[in-house]
């Protein structure tokens, strides 16, 4: 095996260990009990969620809000639950990509001088991997949006079932939604904010809740809530029942696709021992046979 292949495999194994370790730490931190945010009011003082990137910065980065790539990333970020200005992400992406490219050129030109201080065999592939991840950001943004959309659909499905269960109750829609908070996790903060803004401006609160969800199922759910708020009649609960069936079908389809993806991954993993079997047991016999034929010739 060539030396550069061994270096790449060692580097990929190191990156895999790092990602697995970070995922394990994140899973352990999720088990830690949550405490209320002490400095939550400072986010409203700074206003970083609503502040937009100046147009001058966009012009310096050769970007525009009317570009198709910018609008696509804006929609993807909204689907990922990011309510801040998408220009912050686009500008940071452009800057990181340019900085990584400059560092790659520096490493390629001055590798002899930098080799005693920086391991070039790791720095070069690491920078190229970072540039590849930045360049292919649309792929992992779509995957994140897809996972979040599935989680949002599951929680909306549970909330809709609870609302249907409370359809015969005389409670207001606000009180019914208040009882659904313990069944949520991914949209809990958005739902709490909706209920906090409800009596100030219910229509505006629902529109902002729709924008924060950023998924098709969330939009249909908000439209159903708005209809129940205006006309709380049995007909709209029948509409909610139909929506519940749609959510259930989408969840079942996602489960089936996940099973197919898992089966493909397991098939690939099952082929790894076969490759090792060929390399360890069969390949030496093939080499010996080649040497024997060469000696006979």
C-alpha positions as CSV (number, residue, x, y, z in Angstrom):
1,X,0.0,0.0,0.0
2,X,1.5,3.4,-0.9
3,X,2.5,5.8,1.8
4,X,0.1,8.5,0.9
5,X,-2.8,6.0,1.1
6,X,-1.8,5.0,4.6
7,X,-1.6,8.7,5.6
8,X,-5.1,9.3,4.2
9,X,-6.5,6.3,5.9
10,X,-4.9,7.3,9.2
11,X,-6.2,10.8,8.8
12,X,-9.7,9.5,8.0
13,X,-9.6,7.2,11.0
14,X,-8.5,10.1,13.3
15,X,-11.4,12.3,12.0
16,X,-13.8,9.5,12.5
17,X,-12.7,9.0,16.1
18,X,-13.0,12.8,16.7
19,X,-16.6,12.9,15.3
20,X,-17.6,9.8,17.3
21,X,-16.2,11.3,20.5
22,X,-18.0,14.6,19.9
23,X,-21.2,12.8,19.2
24,X,-20.8,10.7,22.4
25,X,-20.1,13.9,24.5
26,X,-23.2,15.6,23.0
27,X,-25.4,12.6,23.8
28,X,-24.2,12.6,27.4
29,X,-24.7,16.4,27.7
30,X,-28.3,15.9,26.4
31,X,-29.0,13.8,29.5
32,X,-27.9,16.6,31.8
33,X,-30.9,18.4,33.4
34,X,-31.7,21.8,31.9
35,X,-31.5,24.9,33.9
36,X,-33.3,28.1,33.0
37,X,-31.3,30.7,31.1
38,X,-30.0,33.4,33.4
39,X,-29.0,35.9,30.8
40,X,-31.9,35.4,28.4
41,X,-32.9,39.0,28.5
42,X,-29.6,40.1,27.1
43,X,-30.5,38.5,23.7
44,X,-33.3,41.0,23.3
45,X,-31.0,43.9,24.2
46,X,-28.3,43.0,21.7
47,X,-30.9,42.1,19.0
48,X,-28.6,39.7,17.2
49,X,-31.5,37.6,16.0
50,X,-33.1,40.5,14.2
51,X,-30.0,42.4,13.1
52,X,-29.3,42.2,9.4
53,X,-25.9,42.2,7.7
54,X,-25.1,45.6,6.2
55,X,-25.3,45.7,2.4
56,X,-21.7,47.0,2.3
57,X,-20.4,43.7,3.7
58,X,-22.4,41.8,1.1
59,X,-20.8,43.9,-1.7
60,X,-17.3,43.3,-0.3
61,X,-18.0,39.5,-0.3
62,X,-19.4,39.7,-3.9
63,X,-22.8,38.5,-2.6
64,X,-26.4,39.7,-3.2
65,X,-29.7,38.8,-1.6
66,X,-31.2,38.3,-5.0
67,X,-28.9,35.5,-5.9
68,X,-30.5,32.0,-6.4
69,X,-27.9,30.4,-4.1
70,X,-28.5,33.0,-1.4
71,X,-32.3,32.4,-1.5
72,X,-31.9,28.7,-1.5
73,X,-29.6,28.8,1.6
74,X,-32.1,31.2,3.2
75,X,-34.9,28.7,2.8
76,X,-32.8,25.8,4.0
77,X,-31.7,27.7,7.1
78,X,-35.3,28.6,7.9
79,X,-36.1,24.9,7.6
80,X,-33.3,24.2,10.0
81,X,-34.9,26.4,12.6
82,X,-32.5,29.4,12.3
83,X,-34.5,32.6,12.5
84,X,-31.5,35.0,12.2
85,X,-30.5,36.7,9.0
86,X,-29.2,34.1,6.5
87,X,-26.6,36.6,5.3
88,X,-24.5,36.0,8.4
89,X,-24.1,32.4,7.4
90,X,-23.4,33.1,3.7
91,X,-20.8,35.8,4.5
92,X,-19.1,33.5,7.1
93,X,-19.1,30.7,4.6
94,X,-17.5,32.8,1.9
95,X,-14.8,34.1,4.3
96,X,-14.0,30.6,5.7
97,X,-13.7,29.2,2.2
98,X,-11.3,32.0,1.0
99,X,-9.2,31.7,4.2
100,X,-8.9,27.9,3.8
101,X,-7.9,28.4,0.1
102,X,-5.2,30.8,1.1
103,X,-3.9,28.5,3.8
104,X,-3.8,25.6,1.3
105,X,-1.7,27.7,-1.1
106,X,0.6,28.7,1.7
107,X,1.1,25.1,2.7
108,X,1.7,24.0,-0.9
109,X,4.2,26.8,-1.6
110,X,6.1,26.8,1.7
111,X,5.8,23.1,2.8
112,X,9.6,22.8,3.2
113,X,9.8,25.7,5.6
114,X,6.7,24.8,7.5
115,X,7.4,21.1,7.7
116,X,9.5,21.3,11.0
117,X,6.7,23.2,12.7
118,X,3.4,21.9,11.1
119,X,2.8,18.3,10.0
120,X,2.1,18.9,6.3
121,X,0.7,15.4,5.9
122,X,-2.1,16.3,8.2
123,X,-2.5,20.1,7.6
124,X,-3.0,19.8,3.8
125,X,-5.7,17.1,3.8
126,X,-7.4,18.7,6.8
127,X,-7.7,22.1,4.9
128,X,-8.9,20.4,1.8
129,X,-11.5,18.5,3.8
130,X,-12.7,21.7,5.4
131,X,-13.0,23.3,1.9
132,X,-15.0,20.3,0.7
133,X,-17.4,20.5,3.6
134,X,-17.9,24.3,3.1
135,X,-18.4,23.8,-0.6
136,X,-21.0,21.0,-0.1
137,X,-22.9,22.8,2.6
138,X,-26.2,22.5,0.7
139,X,-26.1,18.7,1.1
140,X,-25.8,18.7,4.9
141,X,-28.2,21.6,5.2
142,X,-30.8,19.6,3.4
143,X,-30.1,16.6,5.6
144,X,-30.4,18.7,8.8
145,X,-33.7,20.2,7.5
146,X,-35.0,16.8,6.7
147,X,-34.2,15.5,10.1
148,X,-35.7,18.5,11.8
149,X,-38.8,18.4,9.6
150,X,-39.4,14.8,10.6
151,X,-39.0,15.7,14.3
152,X,-41.4,18.6,13.9
153,X,-43.9,16.4,12.1
154,X,-43.8,13.9,15.0
155,X,-44.4,16.5,17.6
156,X,-47.1,18.2,15.5
157,X,-48.7,14.7,15.2
158,X,-48.7,14.3,19.0
159,X,-50.1,17.8,19.5
160,X,-52.8,17.3,17.0
161,X,-53.9,14.1,18.7
162,X,-54.1,15.9,22.0
163,X,-56.2,18.7,20.5
164,X,-58.5,16.1,19.0
165,X,-58.7,14.4,22.3
166,X,-59.7,17.7,23.9
167,X,-62.2,18.6,21.2
168,X,-65.2,18.0,23.4
169,X,-63.7,20.2,26.2
170,X,-64.9,23.8,26.7
171,X,-61.3,25.0,27.0
172,X,-60.0,27.7,24.7
173,X,-57.4,26.8,22.0
174,X,-54.8,28.6,24.0
175,X,-55.5,26.4,27.1
176,X,-55.4,23.3,25.0
177,X,-52.1,24.2,23.5
178,X,-50.8,25.0,26.9
179,X,-51.5,21.4,28.0
180,X,-49.6,20.1,24.9
181,X,-46.3,21.7,25.9
182,X,-45.0,18.6,27.9
183,X,-45.3,16.5,24.7
184,X,-42.9,18.7,22.8
185,X,-39.1,19.1,22.7
186,X,-37.9,20.4,19.4
187,X,-40.6,23.1,19.1
188,X,-41.1,23.7,22.8
189,X,-39.5,27.2,22.8
190,X,-41.4,28.2,19.7
191,X,-44.7,27.0,21.2
192,X,-44.0,28.7,24.5
193,X,-43.3,31.9,22.6
194,X,-46.5,31.5,20.6
195,X,-48.6,31.1,23.8
196,X,-46.8,34.1,25.4
197,X,-47.7,36.3,22.4
198,X,-51.2,34.9,21.9
199,X,-53.3,37.5,23.7
200,X,-51.3,40.4,22.4
201,X,-51.8,39.6,18.8
202,X,-52.9,36.0,18.0
203,X,-52.8,36.3,14.2
204,X,-49.3,37.8,14.2
205,X,-48.1,35.3,16.8
206,X,-49.3,32.4,14.5
207,X,-47.6,33.9,11.5
208,X,-44.3,34.3,13.4
209,X,-44.8,30.7,14.7
210,X,-45.2,29.5,11.1
211,X,-42.0,31.3,10.0
212,X,-40.0,29.8,12.9
213,X,-41.2,26.3,12.1
214,X,-40.3,26.7,8.4
215,X,-41.7,23.3,7.3
216,X,-44.7,22.4,5.1
217,X,-46.3,20.4,8.0
218,X,-45.8,23.3,10.3
219,X,-47.5,25.7,7.9
220,X,-50.5,23.4,7.6
221,X,-50.7,22.9,11.3
222,X,-50.6,26.7,11.9
223,X,-53.4,27.2,9.3
224,X,-55.5,24.6,11.2
225,X,-54.8,26.4,14.5
226,X,-55.9,29.7,13.0
227,X,-59.1,28.1,11.7
228,X,-59.8,26.6,15.2
229,X,-59.1,30.0,16.8
230,X,-61.6,31.8,14.5
231,X,-64.3,29.1,14.3
232,X,-64.0,26.4,16.9
233,X,-66.5,24.0,15.4
234,X,-66.6,20.2,14.9
235,X,-65.9,20.6,11.1
236,X,-62.5,22.0,11.8
237,X,-61.7,19.1,14.1
238,X,-62.6,16.8,11.2
239,X,-60.0,18.7,9.2
240,X,-57.6,18.2,12.0
241,X,-58.3,14.5,11.9
242,X,-57.5,14.4,8.2
243,X,-54.2,16.3,8.8
244,X,-53.4,13.7,11.5
245,X,-53.7,10.9,8.9
246,X,-51.4,12.9,6.6
247,X,-48.8,13.3,9.3
248,X,-49.0,9.6,10.1
249,X,-48.4,8.7,6.5
250,X,-45.4,10.9,6.2
251,X,-43.9,9.5,9.4
252,X,-44.4,6.0,8.1
253,X,-42.8,6.8,4.8
254,X,-39.8,8.3,6.7
255,X,-39.5,5.2,8.8
256,X,-39.5,3.0,5.6
257,X,-36.8,5.1,3.9
258,X,-34.7,5.0,7.1
259,X,-35.0,1.2,7.1
260,X,-33.8,1.0,3.5
261,X,-30.9,3.4,4.2
262,X,-29.9,1.3,7.2
263,X,-30.1,-1.9,5.2
264,X,-27.7,-0.4,2.6
265,X,-25.3,0.7,5.3
266,X,-25.4,-2.7,6.9
267,X,-24.7,-4.3,3.6
268,X,-21.7,-2.2,3.0
269,X,-20.4,-2.8,6.6
270,X,-20.9,-6.6,6.0
271,X,-18.6,-6.4,3.0
272,X,-15.7,-5.0,5.0
273,X,-14.9,-8.4,6.7
274,X,-15.0,-10.0,3.3
275,X,-12.3,-7.6,2.0
276,X,-10.2,-8.3,5.1
277,X,-10.6,-12.0,4.5
278,X,-9.4,-11.7,1.0
279,X,-6.4,-9.5,2.1
280,X,-5.4,-11.7,5.0
281,X,-6.0,-15.3,3.8
282,X,-6.5,-15.3,0.0
283,X,-4.1,-12.7,-1.2
284,X,-1.0,-14.4,0.2
285,X,-1.9,-17.6,-1.8
286,X,-2.4,-15.5,-4.9
287,X,1.0,-13.9,-4.5
288,X,2.6,-17.4,-4.0
289,X,0.9,-18.6,-7.1
290,X,2.2,-15.7,-9.1
291,X,5.8,-16.3,-7.8
292,X,5.4,-20.0,-8.7
293,X,4.4,-19.2,-12.3
294,X,7.1,-16.7,-12.6
295,X,9.7,-19.2,-11.5
296,X,8.3,-21.8,-14.0
297,X,8.5,-19.3,-16.8
